[in-house]
Amino acid sequence: MATKREHAVAVLDALESKVRLKSKTVLAAIIAAAFLLAVAYFTMWQYAVGGALLLAVLLQMTHERLTIAADAMIETNLQRLGWDLEALDDDASMAKLREFAKKNEG
């Protein structure tokens, strides 16, 4: 059975992952665009368009799956703590969650 600390750490990690997800997705899109420009320059532009469509679908699927996974982790661990999802909107609850994460239960 997991402790309150482990549940709190999992919630905070999932929240942090959701925050970083947007910047990572934008970075991946920039790298993909640079790669596709190189493909368009060295080959036919139709290959770059096809690659762009494929990479856009892959980026979208990855972003959605990671968002859903983070949301599920947050919801599951909050339920195990006995909290509602609305508790994340309250500063006092977030402070208590950070306090749980710092404690060493054993």
C-alpha positions as CSV (number, residue, x, y, z in Angstrom):
1,M,0.0,0.0,0.0
2,A,1.4,3.4,-1.0
3,T,1.8,6.2,1.5
4,K,0.4,9.7,1.4
5,R,3.8,10.9,0.4
6,E,4.0,8.6,-2.7
7,H,0.5,9.8,-3.8
8,A,1.4,13.4,-3.3
9,V,4.7,13.0,-5.2
10,A,2.8,11.3,-8.1
11,V,0.3,14.1,-8.3
12,L,3.0,16.8,-8.2
13,D,5.0,15.0,-10.9
14,A,2.0,14.7,-13.1
15,L,1.2,18.4,-12.7
16,E,4.8,19.3,-13.6
17,S,4.6,16.9,-16.7
18,K,1.5,18.7,-17.9
19,V,3.2,22.1,-17.6
20,R,6.3,20.9,-19.5
21,L,4.3,19.1,-22.2
22,K,3.4,22.2,-24.2
23,S,6.9,23.4,-24.5
24,K,8.2,19.9,-25.4
25,T,5.5,19.7,-28.1
26,V,6.4,23.0,-29.5
27,L,10.1,22.0,-29.6
28,A,9.3,18.8,-31.4
29,A,7.2,20.7,-34.0
30,I,10.1,23.1,-34.6
31,I,12.6,20.2,-35.0
32,A,10.1,18.5,-37.4
33,A,9.7,21.7,-39.4
34,A,13.4,22.1,-39.8
35,F,13.7,18.4,-40.9
36,L,10.9,18.8,-43.4
37,L,12.4,22.0,-44.8
38,A,15.6,20.0,-45.5
39,V,13.5,17.2,-47.1
40,A,11.8,19.7,-49.3
41,Y,15.1,21.3,-50.3
42,F,16.9,18.1,-51.1
43,T,13.9,16.2,-52.6
44,M,10.5,16.9,-53.9
45,W,8.2,19.2,-51.9
46,Q,5.5,16.6,-52.0
47,Y,7.6,14.3,-49.7
48,A,7.8,17.2,-47.2
49,V,4.1,17.7,-47.3
50,G,3.4,14.0,-46.7
51,G,6.0,13.9,-43.9
52,A,4.4,17.0,-42.4
53,L,1.0,15.4,-42.3
54,L,2.4,12.2,-40.8
55,L,4.4,14.0,-38.2
56,A,1.5,16.3,-37.3
57,V,-0.7,13.3,-36.6
58,L,2.1,11.6,-34.5
59,L,2.6,14.8,-32.5
60,Q,-1.1,15.2,-31.9
61,M,-1.5,11.6,-30.8
62,T,1.5,11.8,-28.5
63,H,0.3,15.1,-26.9
64,E,-3.2,13.8,-26.3
65,R,-2.0,10.4,-24.9
66,L,0.4,12.1,-22.5
67,T,-2.2,14.6,-21.4
68,I,-4.7,11.8,-20.8
69,A,-2.1,9.8,-18.8
70,A,-1.2,12.7,-16.7
71,D,-4.9,13.5,-16.0
72,A,-5.5,9.9,-15.0
73,M,-2.5,9.8,-12.7
74,I,-3.6,13.0,-11.0
75,E,-7.2,11.8,-10.6
76,T,-6.2,8.3,-9.3
77,N,-3.8,9.6,-6.8
78,L,-6.1,12.3,-5.6
79,Q,-8.8,9.7,-5.0
80,R,-6.4,7.6,-3.1
81,L,-5.7,10.6,-0.9
82,G,-9.4,11.1,-0.5
83,W,-9.4,14.5,-2.2
84,D,-11.5,15.9,-5.0
85,L,-10.1,17.2,-8.3
86,E,-11.2,20.7,-7.3
87,A,-8.6,20.6,-4.4
88,L,-5.9,21.5,-7.0
89,D,-7.5,24.9,-7.4
90,D,-7.0,25.8,-3.8
91,D,-3.6,27.2,-2.6
92,A,-4.0,25.7,0.8
93,S,-4.6,22.3,-0.6
94,M,-1.6,22.6,-2.9
95,A,0.6,23.6,0.1
96,K,-0.7,20.6,2.0
97,L,0.1,18.4,-1.0
98,R,3.7,19.8,-1.1
99,E,3.9,19.2,2.6
100,F,2.9,15.5,2.2
101,A,5.5,15.2,-0.6
102,K,8.3,16.4,1.7
103,K,7.4,14.1,4.6
104,N,9.3,10.9,5.1
105,E,6.8,8.3,6.1
106,G,8.1,4.9,6.8
